Amino acid sequence: MKITADQIRKLKESTGAPVMRVKKLLEELNGDLKKAEVILRKEGFEKVEKRAGRTTGAGIVASYTHHNQKVVGVAELLCETDFVARNELFQNLGKDLAMQVASMGEINFHKQEFIKDPSKKINELVKELSAKTGENIRIGRVFRVELRNTTK
């Protein structure tokens, strides 16, 4: 089966795996995208575990204000370098985490189902991004602030 550049691009984007690894695996699996994605994600997660001890001295503080202006979520997302902290995928994850904490609160944050895709947990999203960027990424502090009714 002929492997197309489009197949390679899609798989690279979804897993963060190097182009040559994606191409070789697709050739070995006769173009089976689903099997290749499972294998590449597993390999990526194994690499993430090896990075877990590396220092996360860069990152962002992301915030989300609910449309009613009464609830705010704040999430600290940490990584190894400013280069990754400025990455669009990293920035978007920070925003999503802030929205998550505004919506769902801080309790068991890492184990919560992601509100945009309940098939994934928050900690899985972080691992996926770590696999794509090649850096240790972790969630720092998260908190939710809600306006209280102060009339007496």
HELIX and SHEET records of a PDB file:
HELIX    1   1 ALA A    5  THR A   15  1                                  11    
HELIX    2   2 VAL A   19  GLU A   28  1                                  10    
HELIX    3   3 LEU A   33  ARG A   51  1                                  19    
HELIX    4   4 ASP A   82  ALA A   85  1                                   4    
HELIX    5   5 GLU A   88  MET A  104  1                                  17    
HELIX    6   6 PHE A  109  LYS A  111  5                                   3    
HELIX    7   7 ILE A  122  THR A  133  1                                  12    
SHEET    1   A 3 ALA A  58  THR A  65  0                                        
SHEET    2   A 3 VAL A  71  CYS A  79 -1                                        
SHEET    3   A 3 ARG A 138  GLU A 146 -1                                        
SHEET    1   B 2 GLU A 113  PHE A 114  0                                        
SHEET    2   B 2 ASP A 117  LYS A 121 -1                                        
END                                                                             
